Amino acid sequence: MSKKNLAIIAALLAGKFLFAQQDSTSTKQLDEVVVTATKYPIKQSLTGKVLDVITKEQLQKCEGKTIGELLNYQAGITVNSAAGPLGSTQYLFMQGASAGRTVILIDGIPAYDPSGTVPVFDLNLISVDAIERIEILKGSQSTLYGSDAVAGVINIITKKGHGKPFNANANVSGGSYGTYKVALGASGQMHNTSYNIQYTKLKSDGFSSAFDSTGKQHFDNDGFNENTVLAKLTQKINDAFQLKASFQYNEYKADLDKGAFTDDKNYTAKSNNTIAGIGADYQAGKAIVHFNYNFNSVKRVYLDDSVAGINPNYSYGAYTGTSHYAELYANIPLAKKLDILVGTDYRKQLNDQHYLSISQYGLYETGLSKDSAKINQYAGYVSVVLKNVHGLSAELGGRYNYFSSYGSVFTYSFSPSYLINDKLKFFANIASGFQSPTLYELYSEYRSPNGNLQPERSTSFEGGMQWSTKIFNTRALYFSRSINNNIVFYTDANYNSYYINQDMQKDHGLELEASAAAGIWQISANYTYVTGKTETMVNGKDTSYNNLYRRPKNSFNFVAGLQATKKLFFDASLHAVGSRLEFVYGSAPVTLAAYYTIDFYAEYKISNKIKWYADLKNITNQQYFDQLGYNSRRFNFMAGAMLRL
């Protein structure tokens, strides 16, 4: 898409909203209370950290979208293959950082999958219908959240029970590619007990994941079938003490293809994920003590029993990752405008996997055992928070981590901010971070022959300004990040391949955001510029090159909503992505063309209990590729009804 076309589209959309009424009832974002920045509730005006929120009200106007599609509209975030067939592997990139350098939290607890080659959590495992809000915290956050929080964290906060003893909801929808979804829930509060139970069924006939470049090979559709159950229970013992428990189970089956431009009619993936947790909150005077324990198990099975010509091709892979996470921390007010957070956590990860393949080249078998592929981590951290002393706020923190495989890591963070007239905030965040090697990198047949693989270590800076009034909110942000000890897959002169620490990665960029809510209009826009390079040794010489594969240098999002009547709401959105580089093994990178998509959403409330909605996506039917050789959705829609009792 040319810059001229992008400007024309943006102008046409923006032109409708120049006559917004000025009697807004919206609140300032600086007054919004968040929890992810400090691990306890705090106003955005009192932290120098960069945080965006997808609110409950915004989620209620995004019926029909997946979590990947929602995140793709946020500044600084690219979710690769968010518009692929349901079940596609979605890699999330924040501020140019590679996949696995952003931590996914569920209700503040890290969600891990230790079975993978990179530490990414499968976004397919999370149902949007169970989400209350999403907080997106940018910049290195390893001091509070440990390994992998190099670029930031995304905290997915699930729904809780409240209000009446019994509330029920149902969401039924269907749409393109033979897709339908049924979501049922019950929640409530009875005296000192609150509960929430959600079930979601999502099924789709899908379309071919691989792109048929000739249009004559009759690639089959890649379907998806998923079931998700979530339950939360909170029991208040007295005014100072409460207990909580949570459980989530997800299973899905997805059809896959062999690779780029290559169909496979017999390749499937099955995934099962169990997350169970217990916790307690105790208030002692003004201090609040929190305890959480979380168990997470992910099992993925890939089966391909294809037959190509006379040569049998068979592969089977089973990957099980198990993690235990326990934490104890307390936030303590030392004075009216001074808090301290003190905490410790323990993490244990195990990897059990087996892979077998049979082809014309013979039999190949490999695997890992959870008895040997495991790691333990112990950590302690402290953070001191100064709140609005003549406009000045600041947070200073440090964390010590000890790992059973490779020793210790120390990280720090310093986040000052200055608030003028409760409207204009200048902020900065200077922090270090780290990413520990995965169990696969440490224990597979490709482990370092010297056994000295070390964590990646980063330093980052974010700084800018935010201006917020009752109607408008704007923010300009510059970010820069440097990562040492990059873990790379290396092949030596004897064709032996293994993981080593070698490269240095440097990224920087700019984010601009603006939003307004006035009368019947709601408008938001963001622009992200990101660039980066890696520095490595080639033939004894320092060499640098751009390696932000699948990450655009320029991206732009625009959303405009109209509350036409008390019952009728519309919005239109533009998602524009610049050109990206695609890595090609054994060849020069390929440039993927820029593209844009336009979506349209409408909902009509029949009553306070029933609404109809329709979500039209890619209405101009653009053909584009987030990955070389893989399809993305052309024009498609989801439509349905929501019932609340």
C-alpha positions in Angstrom: 0.0 0.0 0.0 1.4 3.4 -1.0 1.8 6.3 1.4 -0.7 8.2 -0.8 -3.4 5.6 -0.5 -2.8 5.4 3.3 -3.2 9.2 3.6 -6.4 9.2 1.6 -8.0 6.4 3.6 -7.0 8.0 6.9 -8.4 11.4 5.8 -11.7 9.9 4.7 -12.1 8.1 8.0 -11.0 11.1 10.1 -13.1 13.6 8.3 -16.3 12.2 9.7 -15.3 13.1 13.3 -14.4 16.7 13.2 -17.7 17.8 14.6 -17.5 15.9 17.9 -19.7 17.3 20.7 -17.8 18.6 23.7 -20.0 17.3 26.6 -17.9 14.3 27.2 -18.5 12.0 30.2 -15.2 10.2 29.8 -12.6 10.2 32.6 -8.9 11.1 32.3 -6.6 8.1 31.6 -4.1 9.6 34.1 -6.7 9.0 36.8 -7.2 5.3 35.8 -6.2 2.8 38.4 -3.9 0.0 37.2 -2.2 -2.9 39.0 0.4 -4.3 36.6 2.9 -1.4 36.9 3.6 -1.9 40.6 1.7 -5.2 41.4 -0.8 -3.3 43.5 -3.4 -0.6 42.6 -2.0 2.8 41.6 -3.1 5.7 39.4 -1.4 6.0 36.1 -0.5 9.6 37.0 1.8 8.2 39.8 4.0 5.9 37.7 6.7 6.6 35.1 6.0 3.3 33.4 4.3 3.1 30.1 1.0 1.3 30.3 -2.0 0.9 28.0 -5.4 -0.6 29.0 -8.0 -2.4 26.9 -11.0 -1.8 29.2 -14.1 -3.8 29.9 -16.2 -1.3 27.9 -13.8 -1.7 24.9 -13.9 -5.5 25.0 -17.7 -5.4 25.0 -17.5 -3.5 21.7 -15.2 -6.1 20.2 -17.5 -9.1 20.0 -16.3 -11.5 17.3 -12.6 -10.7 17.6 -9.8 -13.0 18.9 -7.2 -11.8 21.5 -4.6 -11.7 18.7 -6.7 -9.3 16.7 -7.4 -7.1 19.7 -3.7 -6.8 20.5 -2.8 -6.1 16.9 -4.5 -2.7 17.2 -2.3 -1.6 20.1 0.6 0.8 19.7 4.0 -1.0 19.5 2.5 -4.5 19.1 2.5 -6.9 16.2 0.8 -10.2 16.4 2.0 -12.3 13.5 -0.7 -14.5 11.9 -3.5 -13.0 14.0 -5.6 -13.2 10.8 -4.5 -16.7 9.8 -6.7 -19.7 10.2 -7.9 -20.3 13.8 -5.2 -22.4 15.6 -2.3 -20.7 13.7 0.9 -20.1 15.7 0.8 -16.5 16.7 4.1 -14.8 17.5 3.7 -11.5 19.5 6.4 -8.8 18.9 6.4 -5.8 21.3 8.5 -2.7 20.3 10.6 -4.7 17.9 11.6 -7.4 20.3 11.6 -11.0 19.1 8.9 -13.5 20.1 9.3 -14.8 23.6 10.6 -11.5 25.0 7.2 -10.4 26.2 5.6 -12.2 29.2 1.9 -13.1 29.2 0.3 -12.9 32.6 -3.1 -14.3 33.6 -4.4 -12.4 36.6 -0.9 -11.3 37.3 0.7 -14.8 37.2 3.2 -15.7 34.4 1.8 -18.2 31.9 4.6 -20.4 30.7 5.0 -23.2 28.2 8.4 -24.7 28.9 8.0 -27.3 26.1 8.8 -24.9 23.2 12.1 -23.9 21.6 11.2 -20.3 22.4 9.3 -19.1 25.6 6.0 -18.1 24.0 2.5 -18.8 25.4 -0.1 -19.9 22.9 -2.7 -17.1 22.5 -5.2 -19.7 21.2 -5.5 -21.0 24.7 -7.2 -17.8 26.0 -10.9 -17.1 25.4 -11.8 -13.4 24.9 -15.2 -14.1 26.6 -13.5 -14.8 29.9 -11.5 -11.5 29.9 -12.4 -8.5 32.1 -9.6 -6.2 30.9 -6.1 -6.3 29.6 -3.2 -4.2 30.9 -0.1 -3.8 28.6 3.0 -2.7 30.4 5.9 -1.7 28.1 9.7 -1.7 28.6 11.8 -4.1 30.6 9.9 -5.4 33.6 12.2 -8.2 34.8 12.6 -6.6 38.2 8.9 -7.3 39.1 8.2 -10.2 36.7 11.5 -12.1 36.1 12.8 -13.8 33.0 11.5 -12.9 29.5 10.0 -9.6 30.5 12.5 -7.9 28.2 10.1 -5.8 26.1 7.2 -5.8 28.5 4.3 -7.8 30.0 0.6 -8.3 29.0 -1.6 -8.9 31.9 -4.9 -10.6 31.0 -7.3 -10.1 33.9 -10.2 -12.5 33.8 -13.8 -11.9 35.0 -14.8 -12.2 38.6 -18.1 -12.8 40.3 -20.0 -9.8 41.7 -23.4 -8.2 42.2 -26.4 -10.6 42.5 -26.2 -14.2 43.8 -26.7 -15.4 40.2 -25.9 -13.8 36.9 -25.9 -15.7 33.5 -24.7 -14.8 30.1 -24.7 -16.4 26.7 -22.9 -15.4 23.5 -23.8 -17.2 20.3 -22.3 -16.2 16.9 -21.3 -17.5 13.5 -19.7 -16.4 10.4 -17.2 -16.9 7.5 -15.3 -20.1 6.9 -18.0 -22.2 8.7 -17.1 -20.6 12.0 -19.3 -20.6 15.1 -18.8 -19.8 18.8 -21.0 -20.5 21.8 -20.0 -19.0 25.2 -21.9 -19.6 28.4 -21.3 -18.2 31.8 -22.6 -17.9 35.3 -21.4 -15.7 38.1 -22.4 -14.0 41.3 -21.8 -13.1 44.9 -23.5 -14.7 47.9 -22.5 -13.0 51.2 -18.7 -13.5 51.4 -18.4 -15.9 48.4 -18.0 -14.8 44.8 -17.7 -17.1 41.8 -17.4 -17.1 38.0 -17.7 -20.0 35.6 -17.3 -19.7 31.8 -17.4 -22.2 29.0 -16.6 -21.4 25.4 -16.9 -23.6 22.2 -15.2 -22.3 19.1 -15.2 -24.3 15.8 -14.3 -23.4 12.3 -13.9 -25.2 8.9 -11.2 -22.7 8.2 -9.2 -22.2 5.0 -5.9 -23.4 3.8 -3.0 -22.2 5.9 -0.6 -22.6 3.0 -0.9 -20.3 0.0 -1.5 -22.0 -3.3 0.6 -19.8 -5.6 -0.7 -21.5 -8.8 -4.4 -21.6 -7.7 -4.7 -25.1 -9.2 -3.5 -27.4 -6.5 -6.8 -27.6 -4.5 -5.4 -27.1 -1.1 -7.8 -28.4 1.6 -9.2 -26.3 4.4 -7.5 -26.3 7.8 -10.1 -26.5 10.5 -10.2 -25.8 14.2 -12.2 -27.1 17.2 -11.7 -25.7 20.7 -13.3 -26.0 24.2 -12.4 -23.8 27.1 -13.5 -23.9 30.7 -12.7 -21.3 33.3 -13.7 -21.1 37.0 -12.8 -18.6 39.8 -13.8 -18.7 43.4 -13.1 -16.1 46.1 -14.0 -16.6 49.8 -13.8 -13.7 52.2 -13.0 -15.1 55.7 -13.2 -11.7 57.4 -12.4 -8.1 56.7 -8.7 -8.8 56.7 -8.4 -12.2 55.0 -9.6 -13.8 51.8 -8.9 -17.0 49.9 -9.1 -17.5 46.2 -8.9 -20.4 43.7 -8.9 -20.6 39.9 -9.0 -23.2 37.2 -8.7 -23.2 33.5 -8.8 -26.0 31.0 -8.4 -25.7 27.3 -8.2 -28.2 24.5 -8.2 -27.8 20.8 -7.4 -29.6 17.6 -6.1 -27.8 14.5 -5.3 -28.9 11.0 -1.9 -27.8 9.7 0.0 -27.7 6.4 3.5 -28.9 5.7 5.0 -25.5 5.2 5.0 -22.4 3.1 3.2 -22.9 -0.3 2.9 -26.6 0.7 -0.4 -28.4 1.5 -0.8 -31.4 3.8 -4.1 -33.1 4.2 -3.0 -35.4 7.1 -1.2 -33.1 9.5 -2.9 -32.2 12.8 -2.0 -30.6 16.1 -3.7 -31.2 19.4 -3.2 -29.1 22.5 -4.3 -29.5 26.1 -3.6 -26.8 28.7 -4.4 -26.9 32.4 -3.9 -24.0 34.7 -4.8 -24.2 38.4 -4.0 -21.8 41.2 -4.7 -20.9 44.8 -4.0 -17.7 46.7 -4.6 -15.6 49.7 -4.6 -11.9 50.6 -4.1 -10.7 54.2 -4.3 -7.2 55.4 -2.2 -6.4 58.5 -2.8 -2.8 59.3 -2.1 -0.8 56.2 0.1 -3.5 54.7 -1.3 -6.2 52.4 0.4 -9.6 52.0 -0.3 -11.7 48.9 0.4 -15.4 48.3 -0.1 -17.3 45.0 0.6 -20.7 43.8 0.1 -21.7 40.2 0.4 -25.0 38.3 0.5 -24.9 34.5 0.7 -27.9 32.2 0.7 -27.8 28.4 0.8 -30.8 26.1 1.1 -30.5 22.4 0.9 -33.5 20.0 1.7 -33.2 16.2 0.9 -36.1 13.9 1.6 -36.3 10.2 0.9 -39.6 8.5 1.1 -38.4 4.9 2.1 -40.5 2.0 4.0 -38.8 -0.9 4.5 -41.0 -3.9 5.9 -44.4 -2.9 7.8 -43.0 0.1 6.1 -43.1 3.4 6.3 -39.8 5.4 5.4 -40.1 9.0 6.1 -37.9 12.0 4.9 -37.8 15.6 5.9 -35.2 18.2 4.6 -35.0 21.8 5.7 -32.0 23.9 4.8 -31.6 27.5 5.8 -28.5 29.5 5.1 -28.3 33.2 5.7 -25.3 35.5 5.2 -24.5 39.1 5.1 -20.9 40.3 4.8 -19.6 43.9 5.1 -16.1 45.2 4.8 -14.2 48.4 4.9 -10.4 48.4 3.7 -7.5 50.4 3.0 -3.8 49.6 3.5 -1.7 52.7 2.8 2.1 53.0 5.8 3.6 54.8 4.3 7.1 54.7 1.4 8.9 53.1 3.3 9.2 49.8 5.9 6.4 50.1 5.3 2.7 49.6 7.5 -0.3 49.5 6.9 -3.6 47.7 8.9 -6.7 49.0 8.6 -10.1 47.5 10.0 -13.5 46.6 9.1 -16.1 44.1 10.0 -19.7 43.1 9.7 -21.2 39.7 10.2 -24.8 38.5 10.0 -25.8 34.9 10.1 -29.3 33.3 10.2 -30.4 29.7 9.2 -33.9 28.5 9.2 -34.5 24.7 9.5 -37.2 22.1 9.8 -36.9 18.3 9.8 -39.7 15.7 9.9 -39.4 11.9 10.1 -41.9 9.1 11.0 -40.8 5.5 13.0 -41.8 2.5 16.0 -40.8 4.5 15.2 -43.4 7.2 14.1 -43.2 10.8 15.0 -40.4 13.1 14.1 -40.2 16.8 15.0 -37.8 19.6 13.5 -36.5 22.9 14.0 -35.0 26.3 13.1 -36.3 29.8 11.5 -34.2 32.5 13.9 -36.0 34.9 16.8 -34.2 33.3 15.3 -31.3 31.4 14.3 -29.1 34.3 15.3 -25.9 36.0 14.7 -24.2 39.4 14.7 -20.5 40.0 14.6 -18.5 43.2 14.2 -14.7 43.3 13.8 -11.8 45.7 12.9 -8.3 44.8 12.1 -4.9 46.3 10.6 -1.8 44.9 10.2 1.6 46.6 7.5 4.0 45.2 7.4 7.7 45.8 3.9 9.2 45.0 3.4 12.8 43.9 5.6 14.9 46.0 5.0 18.3 44.5 4.3 16.5 41.2 7.3 14.2 41.4 6.8 10.4 41.5 9.4 7.7 41.2 10.0 4.0 41.5 13.3 2.4 42.2 13.6 -1.4 42.3 16.0 -4.3 42.2 15.8 -8.1 41.8 18.2 -11.0 42.5 17.6 -14.3 40.6 19.3 -17.6 41.2 19.1 -20.4 38.7 20.0 -24.0 39.3 21.7 -24.3 35.8 23.8 -21.1 35.4 24.0 -19.0 38.5 22.6 -15.6 39.3 21.3 -12.5 37.5 20.6 -9.0 39.0 18.2 -6.5 37.4 17.2 -3.0 38.3 14.5 -0.4 37.3 14.2 3.3 37.9 11.0 5.1 36.7 10.6 8.8 37.5 7.7 11.0 36.3 6.6 14.6 36.8 3.0 15.7 36.8 2.0 19.3 35.9 -1.6 20.5 36.8 -2.9 16.9 36.8 -2.8 17.0 33.0 0.7 16.9 31.6 3.1 14.1 32.6 6.7 13.7 31.7 8.0 10.2 32.3 11.0 7.9 31.9 11.9 4.3 32.6 15.4 3.0 32.8 15.7 -0.7 33.4 17.6 -3.9 32.9 16.1 -7.3 32.0 17.0 -10.8 31.1 15.8 -13.9 29.2 16.9 -17.2 30.5 17.7 -20.0 28.0 14.8 -22.4 27.4 15.0 -26.0 28.5 15.3 -27.0 24.9 18.3 -24.7 24.4 19.9 -26.1 27.6 19.2 -29.9 27.2 18.5 -30.8 23.6 20.9 -32.4 21.2 21.7 -28.8 20.1 22.9 -27.7 23.6 26.2 -25.9 23.8 29.1 -28.4 23.8 30.8 -26.3 26.5 27.7 -26.2 28.7 28.2 -22.5 29.3 25.0 -21.0 27.8 24.1 -17.8 29.6 20.9 -15.7 29.9 20.5 -12.8 27.5 20.8 -9.5 29.3 19.2 -6.2 28.3 19.1 -2.5 29.1 16.3 -0.3 28.0 15.0 3.2 28.1 11.6 4.7 27.5 10.8 8.3 27.8 8.2 10.8 26.7 5.2 12.9 27.7 1.5 12.4 28.1 -1.3 15.0 28.1 -4.7 14.0 29.4 -7.9 16.0 29.8 -11.5 15.0 30.3 -11.9 14.7 26.5 -8.4 14.1 25.0 -5.5 11.8 25.8 -2.2 12.0 23.9 1.2 10.4 24.4 4.5 10.5 22.6 7.1 7.8 23.5 10.7 7.1 22.5 12.2 3.7 23.3 15.6 2.1 23.0 16.8 -1.4 23.9 20.1 -3.2 23.8 20.5 -6.9 24.4 23.8 -8.7 25.0 24.6 -12.4 25.0 22.0 -13.0 22.3 21.3 -16.8 22.1 21.7 -17.9 18.4 21.6 -21.2 16.6 25.2 -21.6 15.3 26.7 -24.0 12.8 30.5 -24.4 12.9 33.0 -25.2 10.2 32.5 -29.0 10.8 28.7 -28.6 10.3 28.0 -29.1 14.0 25.0 -27.1 15.1 24.3 -25.8 18.6 23.1 -22.8 20.7 25.7 -20.2 21.8 25.8 -16.6 23.1 27.1 -14.4 20.3 25.1 -11.5 19.0 24.2 -8.0 20.3 20.7 -6.7 19.4 19.8 -3.0 19.3 16.3 -1.7 18.7 14.7 1.7 19.0 11.6 3.5 17.9 8.8 5.9 18.5 5.1 5.5 19.5 2.5 8.2 19.0 -1.0 7.8 20.5 -4.1 10.0 20.6 -7.7 9.4 21.7 -10.8 11.4 22.3 -14.2 10.7 23.7 -16.7 13.5 23.2 -20.5 13.2 23.3 -21.5 10.4 20.8 -18.0 10.1 19.3 -15.0 7.9 20.3 -11.7 8.2 18.3 -8.3 6.7 18.8 -5.2 6.4 16.7 -1.6 5.3 17.1 1.5 5.2 15.0 4.6 3.1 15.6 8.1 3.4 14.1 10.6 0.7 15.0 14.0 -0.3 13.6 16.7 -2.5 14.8 19.9 -4.4 14.0 22.0 -7.2 15.2 25.8 -7.0 15.6 27.7 -10.3 15.1 31.1 -11.6 14.2 31.5 -12.9 10.6 35.0 -14.1 9.5 36.5 -12.2 12.4 34.9 -8.9 11.6 32.0 -7.1 13.2 28.9 -7.1 11.0 25.5 -5.5 11.5 22.3 -6.0 9.7 18.5 -5.4 10.1 16.9 -8.5 11.5 13.5 -7.5 12.5 11.9 -10.2 10.5 8.1 -10.0 10.2 8.1 -6.7 12.2 7.1 -3.6 10.2 9.1 -0.4 10.5 5.9 1.6 10.2 2.4 0.7 11.5 -0.7 2.7 12.0 -4.1 2.1 13.6 -7.2 4.2 13.6 -10.6 3.5 15.3 -13.6 5.7 15.2 -16.9 4.9 17.0 -20.3 6.5 17.0 -23.0 6.0 19.6 -25.8 6.8 17.1 -28.6 6.2 19.6 -28.8 4.8 23.1 -29.2 1.4 21.5 -27.1 1.6 18.3 -23.3 1.7 18.1 -20.9 1.7 15.1 -17.2 1.8 14.7 -14.8 1.7 11.8 -11.1 0.8 12.1 -8.1 0.9 9.9 -5.0 -1.3 10.4 -2.1 -0.4 8.2 1.2 -2.3 8.2 4.4 -1.3 6.4 6.8 -3.7 4.5 8.6 -6.3 6.5 11.6 -8.6 6.0 11.0 -12.4 5.9 13.9 -14.7 6.7 14.6 -17.4 4.0 16.9 -20.2 5.0 20.0 -20.3 2.7 19.0 -17.3 0.8 18.6 -13.5 1.0 15.6 -12.1 3.0 12.4 -11.4 1.1 10.4 -8.2 1.5 6.7 -8.7 2.3 4.5 -6.0 0.8 2.8 -3.4 2.9 -1.0 -3.8 3.4 -4.0 -2.4 5.1 -7.3 -3.8 6.3 -10.6 -1.9 7.2 -13.1 -3.4 9.6 -16.6 -2.3 10.5 -18.5 -3.2 13.7 -22.1 -2.6 14.7 -24.2 -3.6 17.7 -27.8 -2.9 18.6 -29.2 -3.3 22.2 -32.7 -4.6 22.1 -32.7 -4.2 25.9 -30.3 -4.1 28.8 -30.2 -7.9 28.6 -30.0 -8.6 24.8 -27.8 -7.2 22.0 -27.2 -8.1 18.4 -23.8 -7.5 16.8 -21.9 -7.9 13.5 -18.2 -7.6 13.0 -17.1 -7.2 9.3 -13.3 -7.7 8.8 -11.1 -6.8 5.8 -14.1 -5.3 4.0 -12.0 -4.3 1.0 -10.9 -8.0 0.6 -7.2 -7.4 0.7 -4.8 -10.2 0.0 -1.8 -10.0 2.2 0.8 -12.2 3.9 2.1 -11.9 7.5 4.3 -14.9 6.7 5.7 -15.8 3.3 3.7 -18.6 1.7 0.8 -18.5 4.3 -2.7 -17.1 3.8 -4.5 -14.5 5.8 -8.2 -13.9 6.0 -9.8 -12.1 3.1 -13.2 -10.5 3.7 -14.9 -12.3 6.6 -17.4 -11.6 9.3 -18.8 -12.8 12.6 -22.4 -12.0 13.7 -24.3 -13.0 16.8 -26.3 -12.2 19.9 -25.4 -11.6 23.6 -27.8 -12.4 26.4 -27.3 -11.3 30.0 -29.6 -12.3 32.9 
